[in-house]
Amino acid sequence: MPQTKLTAEFLFDDLTPAERTRAERVESILPELRAHAEESDAAGKFYVPHRATLAKAGLLGLVVPESYGGLGGGLRDLAAATFAMGTACPSTALAYFFHCSTSSRGILALDAIEEGKFTEEEIPAVRTFAENVLHRMGTKNQLLGNFASETAKSSQSAVFISTEAEKAEGGGWKLNGVKSFGCNTGVADAYLVAAKLKGYDTAEGLVMFFVPRDAEGVKERPQWDALGMRATASHGIILENVFVPDDESLAIPGAFVKLMGASRGSLMGNQPAISAIYLGAAKQAYDYALDTTMKMKFEDTGKPIATSAFHQELIGKMTVEIETARLWLRRQIDLETCEPPIASKTEVVQHWRMAKGTASEACFEVVQLAMKMTGTSGTANKGVIARMLRDIAMSLVMAFPAERGRLEAAKSITDGAETKSFTVKQN
């Protein structure tokens, strides 16, 4: 008897048995995510019961090793999950991605230890922090927030860090700064916060801290009335003299950079799983437009509206664009996951700089065409087409626009220039 086709198989038609088992967990919660997508978007707030939905399905530990209470998945599993969730509720998919991305701080730290990037004196603190990350997500089934981005910008890098960590009297650390984006604000059990050590003016000073949601000195920023991805709780936090004990920190100079060096992709890896969300949103718009115009009939002929020459042109173009996004993402994920590796890290990052923007623009084109397919009736702000148009529009500016990505890829190809992912505020 043939297996039921999973939503994730649109992106991955070669799921292993283990990957399929994990994808089935995701499939099981899609109806619940879809049922609350419209109301969450209208309210502009994360649907809090989804925390329990994700936890009960065991998905908070999707990309955490089994030895730490997780499901043992990797980038393919995460992209499969975020794509599938994107076909139901892109906002929840994005909030989920930022939770899952936290795992890289644990996995890459352990990898960096194995690769000899840390001294014998540093290893105990690094291992303790790494295992703290992974046990929180796996064994403890916690929902986490991952805060790096700030409102302040630098012309030299994608992310500028001004939040500062200063040694506290008697041990521990004091944090001060503002984090503008990261999802799960006020929802996560704890926030993983990137900061710079006081006295450092290079990325060597980047460090990480776990901050409880209700810690003294933590305040939420004002709610963000965003165009799209409205139900992600991404308004961010303000940190005012927030105390963090030593055992909830990885404050070794250079550690953050070493973790990025252990990644096979851009930043700390997993980035293609963000773009997979927008592919899922585009698929949702594509399917809705096709289904709607196949059901609507011409009064004179009785044929589906989708059979008109105009609609056929739109359908053909939509299909080209969604395939463009799918193929770029599959190639990127293959580059970051295949064994043995088939490209250098420089080549992988170059490809990502092009893939992210190309996929985003292709997905946005899909939803624009879907709007033309469904006409004025498809523009209701609460409807699928309008919601997906607003959600996918966010991909055009998230992280970096296509133009910046192509420019950075070209510089890397012609000049050998390395793209700076993070810079810090100079003292």
C-alpha positions, 0 to 999 in steps of 0.5 A: 500500500503506497504511503500518504504523500506528506506536505514536505515531499514537495521540497524533499522527494527523497526523505529517508525513513527517519526523516519521514517519521519526523516529518509526520509529526509536523504533518500532524499539527498542520490542521491546528496551525492552519485553523488559527492562522487568520485570527493570529494575523488579524490580532498581530500576536503569536497564538500562545496555545501553539507552544503546547501544540509544538511541545506535545508533538515533540517538535521543540527538539526536532534538531537536537541530538537524541542524547539530549532528549531531541529527535536527532534531525538536521537541516533537511528536517528543519527545512522540511518542517518550516516549509510544511508549516509555511503552507499552514501559518508562515508566522508560526513557522518563522517563530519556530525557526528562530527557536530551532536555530538556537540549537546551533549554538549547542551543536556547533560548540560541541563540533568546535571542541572536537575540531580542537578550536578551544583550549583544555582550559576553555572546554569545560565552560564551552561544553557546559553551555552547549549542553545547557542549550541542547537540554533546554530544547530537548530534555526540558522541552522549552521554547526559546527566543534567539536574539542577535539583531538590533535596530542600530546598523553598520555599513560593514556587516549584516548584523551590528551588536551594541548590547554590552556585557560587563563583569558583575561584582562577585561574579556573573554578568550585567547586560545592557542593550536593545534587541529589535528582532528574533521572535517569541518575545514574551512567549519563550521560556528564555532568550539566548542573547548575543552581546559584546564584551565591554572593552572589545571592538571586534567580533572576537568580543561577541558572547552569548547569555541565557536570559529568563523571560521574566528576569529583572531588568527585561522589558518588552519593546512596543508591539510591532504592527508589521505588514506581514509575519504579524504573529511571530512575537518579534517586537524584541526586548530591552535589557537594563542591568540584567544579571546573568550568572556565569553558568548561563553564559558563554563569555569566552572571547572568540567563542562566537566566531569559532562557532561560526567557523564550525558551520557549513553555511552562512552565520551559524547555519540553518539559514535555508530553512527560513527561505523554506517558509516563504516557499511554503507560503508561495505554495499555499497561494499557488494551491489556493489560486489554482483550486479557486479558479478550477472550481469557478466556472464560466456561465456560457461554457461551464468550463473552469475559469482556470482554462482561459488563455489568460489564466493559463499564462498565469499558471505557467508563469507561477509554476516556473517561479515556484520551481525556481525557488524550490530548485535554488533552495534544494541546491543550497540545502544539498550544498550544506548537508551532503556527505562528503562536502562537495563545495568549500564554505566560501562557495556555499556562502556565495551560493546562499547570497544568490539563493536567498534573494532569488528564492524570495523574489520568485516566491513573491512573484508567485503570490502576485500572480496568484492575486491576478488569478483570483482577481478582486475577490482574492484581495480580502485582507483576511484571505489566503492571497492577501495574507501570503502577499503580506507575509512573503513581502517580508522575505524581500527585506529579511536578512538582506535583499536580493541586490545586496546578496548578489553584490556580496556574491560578486565581490567574493567571486572577483575579489575574494572578499569575505562577507562580515556577518557581525560587527560590534560597536566600538568603544 
